[in-house]
Amino acid sequence: MRLFTPLCLCALVMLPGLVRAASPAPDITPAQLAGCYYRGDGLRNNTTLHFIPSGDYTAARDGCLLEPGAARGKWKLSGAVITLEPTLETGSLKEGPRRLHIVRMTSGGFALVPDLDDPRYRRNGPDRLSAFHKLKPPGD
């Protein structure tokens, strides 16, 4: 019984880091960020972001349970955070995310997390509902 207690305590201390499976990624360049990203479940809530190398972005949201939305504006990178500066927002993207935290995945690559304190992100790490993931271009 005595051996079991220290092992349990050790597992409880290590578990949050294992579940999160990501760390800040300050070494990402704007050129690496350019491309299309997706966050959603494929049905109820789907958001795409497209970062253009010039510093412009577009976003679109749709789903069966929410009002469609669109946004566009400028984006800039500072360390491991992308700041979105919208010039237009409509529908469900009004007051959309303004900051995205870049986290490196233990499996390679990175994800963009709007809220590092989101309970789902803290519980599951950067999954398809808590983070934006880069889509591969056709043919890759």
C-alpha positions, -999 to +999 in steps of 0.1 A: +000+000+000+028+024+008+044+019-027+010+025-044+005+060-028+037+076-041+030+062-076-005+076-076+008+110-065+034+110-092+008+101-118-015+129-107+013+154-110+024+142-144-010+136-159-019+172-169+013+175-189+007+142-207-029+150-216-021+185-229+006+170-252+017+204-264+040+233-255+044+269-267+060+272-301+078+306-303+101+295-332+073+294-358+077+319-387+050+338-405+058+318-437+052+286-418+018+299-406+005+308-440-022+284-451-057+271-442-068+259-408-099+241-395-116+238-361-148+219-357-168+187-355-179+186-392-215+192-383-226+217-356-197+241-355-170+245-382-146+273-386-119+278-412-091+304-411-069+313-441-037+331-433-022+348-464+016+355-463+010+392-469-006+395-434-042+393-444-067+367-432-102+354-439-124+333-417-157+315-422-180+297-398-210+275-405-229+246-388-264+234-383-267+249-348-254+284-353-256+315-376-231+315-404-203+341-400-174+356-419-144+378-411-114+393-427-086+415-416-049+415-407-029+391-387+005+395-370+028+372-352+045+380-319+064+352-302+039+323-299+008+344-303-011+354-335-032+386-331-061+390-354-072+426-363-105+423-381-118+449-406-151+430-411-170+405-390-205+391-396-229+366-380-214+342-355-179+355-361-187+389-346-164+393-316-146+361-328-112+351-314-086+379-314-056+359-302-044+324-311-017+307-291+006+285-311+014+252-294+037+226-307+023+191-308+043+162-295+034+143-326+050+171-347+035+202-362+016+228-343-020+239-335-036+273-329-055+275-296-079+304-290-081+299-252-054+282-232-077+282-202-106+265-220-117+234-200-118+212-231-083+222-241-070+217-205-086+183-204-079+170-239-052+191-253-053+206-288-081+184-303-103+192-332-127+213-311-103+232-289-077+242-316-073+250-353-052+225-372-035+232-405-051+216-435-027+199-460-029+214-495-044+192-522-018+168-536+003+166-504 
